[in-house]
Amino acid sequence: MIVQAVVVPQPPLLVPALSPGASADLESLRAACRAAVRRLAAVTREWIAVGAGLHERVVEPGVSGSFRGYGVDVAVALSAGPVSPAELPLPALVAGWLREQAAADSVRVHLVDGDPAECERLGKQLAHGERTGLLVLGDGSNRHGPKSPGSEDERAPGFDDTVARALATGDTAALRALDPDLAAELGAGGRAPWQVLAGTGDDWRAELLYSAAPFGVGYHVAVWERG
């Protein structure tokens, strides 16, 4: 079963080598992510991660990759011990980097891009599987403000406010109700992973550690513990 869940964003700028220099906003985000995954590792060192992908697949532990494609050759691995090199998608790279920050043993990464019903089914499947922690990777809307990556959309703040409230209160119904079409229009890649989290059940105590859009993208960090 999923004994604890952590929600984090997945921008490459989480990795200091990829975005050097002082930034109070960035340091606050990184600190919240590190705090969240260290709490997860304190409960269990075996993780399952869920991130968005164009094609559903599972990336098993025992492999390593690099952020080379994002500008700096920072190597990460999905498990401790011997690993084989592989081309890893961004959610797996970030999951591996966060695993190392928390000194967890391993993380298996599920990439999802299904409709809400498919996300619900995966959440239920994970909830009834092995005893493990769940790392949920995904960004909010990328359309906050005129300088945002996706160009400004006045619906973005309301969308991410809804997500933040749901993550702060453990409101799985609100996460299930997120509209896939609206999320896609707003560039919110976290929709499917958040709905997988909602499928793991309703008995959660939730804490929101961070919620802001400092670079035009909504980033949320939360810790959910079994009630």
Phi, psi and omega per residue, in radians:
M1 nan 2.805 3.061
I2 -1.426 1.990 -3.060
V3 -1.600 -0.374 3.080
Q4 -2.796 2.616 3.130
A5 -2.291 2.537 3.108
V6 -2.258 2.353 3.096
V7 -1.912 2.235 3.118
V8 -2.449 2.755 2.980
P9 -1.415 3.119 -3.087
Q10 -2.330 0.616 3.098
P11 -1.272 2.451 3.081
P12 -1.001 -0.446 -3.115
L13 -1.139 -0.107 2.997
L14 -1.076 -0.532 -3.105
V15 -1.422 2.026 -3.040
P16 -0.950 -0.653 -3.111
A17 -1.135 -0.390 -3.126
L18 -1.529 -0.262 3.132
S19 -2.568 1.236 -3.096
P20 -1.275 2.890 3.138
G21 1.834 2.785 -3.079
A22 -1.404 2.310 3.046
S23 -2.698 1.992 -3.114
A24 -1.077 -0.704 3.135
D25 -1.100 -0.768 -3.104
L26 -1.191 -0.702 3.123
E27 -1.144 -0.642 3.092
S28 -1.107 -0.743 3.121
L29 -1.134 -0.835 -3.138
R30 -1.069 -0.724 -3.128
A31 -1.108 -0.703 3.129
A32 -1.134 -0.740 3.122
C33 -1.116 -0.774 3.127
R34 -1.098 -0.741 3.136
A35 -1.083 -0.728 -3.103
A36 -1.133 -0.837 -3.073
V37 -1.269 -0.488 3.066
R38 -1.196 -0.593 3.041
R39 -1.154 -0.659 3.100
L40 -1.131 -0.758 -3.129
A41 -1.174 -0.456 3.114
A42 -1.219 -0.371 3.134
V43 -1.667 -0.747 3.103
T44 -2.688 2.475 -3.119
R45 -1.752 0.056 3.067
E46 -1.919 2.104 -3.032
W47 -2.107 2.696 2.850
I48 -2.044 2.330 3.078
A49 -1.951 2.595 3.058
V50 -2.222 2.179 3.115
G51 -2.409 2.916 -3.123
A52 -1.421 2.465 3.083
G53 -2.645 2.657 3.141
L54 -1.174 -0.481 3.114
H55 -2.289 2.353 3.139
E56 -1.199 2.299 3.102
R57 -2.828 2.925 3.082
V58 -2.123 2.254 3.056
V59 -1.814 1.983 -3.058
E60 -1.412 2.736 3.008
P61 -1.068 2.990 3.139
G62 1.625 0.171 3.111
V63 -2.224 2.812 3.083
S64 -2.311 2.769 3.105
G65 -2.566 -3.002 -3.077
S66 -2.504 2.604 3.018
F67 -1.455 0.304 -3.111
R68 -0.899 -0.690 -3.126
G69 -1.178 -0.211 3.120
Y70 -1.857 0.180 2.974
G71 2.078 -0.422 -3.115
V72 -2.422 2.420 -3.104
D73 -1.430 1.333 3.064
V74 -1.754 2.012 -3.103
A75 -1.496 2.493 3.071
V76 -2.438 2.732 3.132
A77 -2.280 2.631 3.138
L78 -1.526 -0.061 3.072
S79 -2.739 2.779 3.051
A80 -1.331 2.761 3.114
G81 1.559 -2.907 -3.074
P82 -1.082 2.395 3.133
V83 -2.420 2.786 3.078
S84 -1.929 2.468 -3.139
P85 -1.198 2.551 3.133
A86 -2.695 2.794 3.013
E87 -1.492 1.944 -3.046
L88 -1.869 2.425 3.046
P89 -1.239 2.870 -3.048
L90 -0.960 -0.808 3.138
P91 -0.997 -0.656 3.132
A92 -1.235 -0.661 3.097
L93 -1.085 -0.808 -3.131
V94 -1.167 -0.695 3.096
A95 -1.058 -0.741 3.115
G96 -1.132 -0.717 3.134
W97 -1.132 -0.739 3.129
L98 -1.192 -0.630 3.057
R99 -0.997 -0.771 -3.132
E100 -1.168 -0.651 3.118
Q101 -1.079 -0.571 -3.101
A102 -1.715 -0.042 -3.100
A103 1.008 0.662 3.020
A104 -1.360 2.844 -3.056
D105 -1.404 -0.793 -3.069
S106 -2.773 2.782 3.039
V107 -2.504 2.247 3.030
R108 -1.792 2.299 -2.969
V109 -1.929 2.123 3.028
H110 -1.740 2.199 3.048
L111 -1.751 2.263 -3.041
V112 -2.307 2.604 3.021
D113 -2.684 0.682 -3.042
G114 -1.616 3.068 3.043
D115 -1.318 2.960 -3.085
P116 -0.951 -0.649 -3.134
A117 -1.140 -0.698 3.114
E118 -1.174 -0.681 3.086
C119 -1.105 -0.708 3.107
E120 -1.061 -0.768 -3.134
R121 -1.098 -0.739 3.119
L122 -1.139 -0.720 3.110
G123 -1.022 -0.766 3.125
K124 -1.140 -0.691 3.114
Q125 -1.080 -0.793 3.141
L126 -1.164 -0.638 -3.105
A127 -1.135 -0.477 -3.105
H128 -1.800 0.215 3.133
G129 -1.639 -2.557 -3.085
E130 -1.181 2.803 3.100
R131 -1.289 2.028 -3.040
T132 -2.775 3.004 3.037
G133 -1.778 2.662 -3.104
L134 -1.995 2.159 3.077
L135 -1.859 2.002 -3.059
V136 -1.842 2.025 -3.038
L137 -1.902 2.233 3.069
G138 3.035 2.492 3.124
D139 -1.648 2.752 2.990
G140 -1.442 -2.749 -3.097
S141 -1.104 2.466 3.067
N142 -1.767 0.512 -3.058
R143 -2.215 0.643 3.098
H144 -1.582 1.913 3.031
G145 1.530 2.847 -3.058
P146 -1.185 -0.367 -3.140
K147 -1.760 0.227 -3.101
S148 -1.240 2.719 -3.117
P149 -1.038 -0.582 -3.071
G150 -1.738 0.123 -3.031
S151 1.292 2.637 -2.971
E152 -1.192 2.433 3.030
D153 -2.405 2.172 -3.054
E154 -1.143 -0.241 3.119
R155 -1.454 -0.257 -3.053
A156 -1.044 -0.846 -3.118
P157 -1.039 -0.729 3.134
G158 -1.126 -0.685 3.118
F159 -1.081 -0.864 -3.096
D160 -1.272 -0.459 3.013
D161 -1.109 -0.709 3.100
T162 -1.089 -0.778 3.117
V163 -1.093 -0.787 -3.119
A164 -1.065 -0.767 3.122
R165 -1.093 -0.732 -3.140
A166 -1.117 -0.738 3.136
L167 -1.225 -0.512 -3.140
A168 -1.314 -0.440 -3.039
T169 -2.015 -0.018 -3.085
G170 1.206 0.567 -3.069
D171 -1.462 1.538 -3.123
T172 -1.191 -0.529 3.124
A173 -1.090 -0.710 3.134
A174 -1.154 -0.641 3.101
L175 -1.206 -0.704 3.102
R176 -1.082 -0.542 -3.052
A177 -1.421 -0.081 3.127
L178 -1.053 2.300 -3.083
D179 -1.431 2.058 -3.135
P180 -1.016 -0.663 -3.121
D181 -1.177 -0.762 3.107
L182 -1.120 -0.763 3.128
A183 -1.029 -0.722 3.130
A184 -1.148 -0.728 3.125
E185 -1.094 -0.559 -3.109
L186 -1.611 0.033 3.132
G187 1.174 0.584 -3.109
A188 -1.687 1.599 -3.081
G189 -1.251 -0.218 -3.114
G190 -1.398 -0.094 -3.038
R191 -0.944 -0.939 -3.088
A192 -1.127 -0.829 3.088
P193 -1.025 -0.684 3.110
W194 -1.112 -0.619 3.134
Q195 -1.310 -0.454 2.964
V196 -1.126 -0.761 3.075
L197 -0.989 -0.778 -3.141
A198 -1.052 -0.545 -3.128
G199 -1.292 -0.157 -3.106
T200 -1.412 -0.041 3.103
G201 2.140 3.052 -3.020
D202 -1.939 -0.036 -3.041
D203 -1.568 1.210 -3.095
W204 -2.176 2.541 2.859
R205 -1.844 2.237 -2.978
A206 -2.040 2.610 3.058
E207 -2.476 2.192 3.106
L208 -1.638 2.091 -3.102
L209 -1.637 -0.435 -3.060
Y210 -2.815 2.441 3.006
S211 -2.756 2.010 -3.126
A212 -2.907 2.989 3.083
A213 -2.302 1.136 -3.002
P214 -1.192 -0.387 -3.102
F215 -2.138 0.475 -3.139
G216 1.487 0.052 -3.141
V217 -2.184 2.374 3.117
G218 -1.311 2.171 3.107
Y219 -2.119 2.299 -3.138
H220 -2.258 2.417 3.077
V221 -2.259 2.200 -3.092
A222 -2.532 2.728 3.036
V223 -2.168 2.191 3.071
W224 -1.978 2.209 3.120
E225 -2.029 2.549 -3.122
R226 -1.090 2.294 3.137
G227 -1.316 nan nan
